[in-house]
Amino acid sequence: MINTKTQETQTIATDHLIPLFGLSPKLGPIENFGLNIDKSAIEVNTDDYSTNIEGVLCYW
């Protein structure tokens, strides 16, 4: 059972819960490398993990 932002109680059926409170996806200096970034994430081609810059691959 969880409480929503509107203070409603909601029950969600699940096998596992992984709370990530405080997780901050900050890219630091990588943000200024000229990579395509969307919602604090580097955009990659999921076939080969290449980015918009030739020769730069992203394996997180």
C-alpha positions in Angstrom: 0.0 0.0 0.0 1.3 3.4 -0.9 0.2 7.0 -0.4 0.1 9.2 -3.6 1.0 12.8 -3.9 -2.7 13.6 -3.4 -2.7 11.7 -0.1 -4.8 8.9 -1.6 -4.0 5.3 -0.5 -3.4 2.9 -3.4 -2.6 -0.8 -3.4 -0.3 -2.2 -6.0 0.2 -6.0 -6.5 3.9 -6.7 -6.9 6.5 -9.4 -6.2 9.4 -6.9 -5.4 9.9 -3.2 -4.5 13.1 -1.5 -5.2 12.9 2.0 -3.7 15.4 4.5 -5.1 14.9 7.5 -2.9 17.5 10.2 -3.6 18.7 8.7 -6.9 19.9 11.6 -9.0 20.8 11.0 -12.6 23.4 13.8 -12.9 25.7 13.4 -15.8 28.3 15.9 -14.6 30.9 17.1 -17.3 29.6 14.5 -19.8 26.6 16.7 -20.3 28.9 19.2 -22.2 30.4 16.6 -24.6 27.8 17.2 -27.3 26.0 14.0 -26.9 22.2 13.8 -27.5 20.6 13.9 -24.1 17.0 13.3 -23.2 15.6 13.5 -19.7 19.1 13.3 -18.1 20.0 10.2 -20.2 22.3 9.8 -23.1 20.5 8.7 -26.2 21.9 5.5 -27.7 21.2 3.1 -30.6 20.1 0.0 -28.7 21.5 -2.3 -31.5 25.1 -1.4 -30.7 25.0 1.3 -27.9 26.4 3.9 -30.2 25.7 7.6 -29.6 25.3 10.5 -32.0 29.1 11.0 -31.9 31.0 8.4 -34.1 33.1 6.1 -32.0 31.5 7.0 -28.7 29.6 4.0 -27.2 27.6 4.1 -24.0 27.4 0.9 -21.8 25.8 1.8 -18.4 
